[in-house]
Amino acid sequence: MTLTAAPRSFWNPQNFSIDTVMARSSWLTATVSVTANQAWGTANRAIYIPIRVPRLCTVVKLAFGNGSTATGNYDIGLYNAAGTRLVSKGSTAKGVTQEMTVVDVADTTISAGTYYLALNSDSTTDTFMAIPFTAPTATARGALQQAVGAVTLPSTATFALDHTLAFWPVISALLSTVPA
Amino acid sequence: MSLTRAPIEPVPPMVSMATASWGWMSRLFTSADAASTSLETGTGRAYYFPVSVPTLTIVRRVFWVNGTNVAGGNTIEAGVYRDTGAGVPGTKVISGSATQGTASQVQFVDVTDTALTPGLYWLALSASNTNSTTLFAWAGTFAQWPRELIGFQEASANPLPSTATPAERANGNVYWFGFATTASP
């Protein structure tokens, strides 16, 4: 008998999303609380959060936890571990409804590995859903950042450390539910 | 029978006791975050905490998370030890040391790139002195746990020995240090 595709229910259930907080897709291990309105703090500072992708999948949408303050634009994207942008939304006006803001992106298939979900804002006061961490523990957990100089995420990230970073944004990648 | 889609375990950029599925910090611990904590009394005490390495992993740097009082200017050394096979640390695989930095930051030390095959390993840390030397750590409820769950210690182990002589922990602090699988930033 030859199997060319692992039985899904037997081997590894298909995720419907990958995000920066939940088990199976993040490396966080503490019991954490989430704040609904974390001010971005530094304009045009992209934050990159590592995520674990255990199997081949297709990203069809990106999402982030939206706070209630909105004066500027945001951008959201997915990067590989080398810092290459795989897909992003582009500069978009931020809304004020406290919800998971879901945006459509070009379907992007990624293999198993380590990736980074990225979020940027051109406003210091716009708010997002995030986990507050005592600095520098967000950095100790793997968070990276970049002073981009603009809200549009770069095609190639220049990863840098920010030991004063005190939060971990909630960002998600929604996956195709069609069995591969 | 051939299977072409076996799941793999991605390698995190930072490996410590706080790394899910690698470190042994439990989600049951109520403390959501670590805090700046003095090293325990006992100059040169080494701390050994277990980590599970599920896939081939390259150690490129070691790191520790400096606390708010780092005026001591002492030498910190962090490293990785093999397990003896009996659930205790054995021989040292790699380590790196530096004078503790002057800010509450994650401090990295470059080491020779070293491959770890899947298995149980032990993160190790030691300091030349404990005066004005703080790291981020989890504490408190750990005193309720069996000592073996939170690692071992060794007296007068600075610099870190080539072979560990582990003893039961006398304190519940779990300090935040480990290794990085990235060369930068």
Interface residues (C-beta under 8 A of the other chain):
Chain A: M1 T2 L3 T4 A5 A6 W11 N12 A23 S26 W27 L28 T29 A30 T31 V32 S33 P50 R52 V53 P54 R55 L56 A81 A112 G113 T114 F133 T134 A135 P136 T137 T139 A140 R141 G142 L144 F159 A160 L161 H163
Chain B: M1 S2 L3 T4 R5 A6 P7 I8 E9 P10 V11 P12 P13 M14 S16 A18 T19 A20 S21 W22 G23 M25 S26 R27 L28 F29 T30 S31 A32 D33 A34 A35 F63 V65 N66 A103 S104 Q105 V106 F136 W176 S184 P185
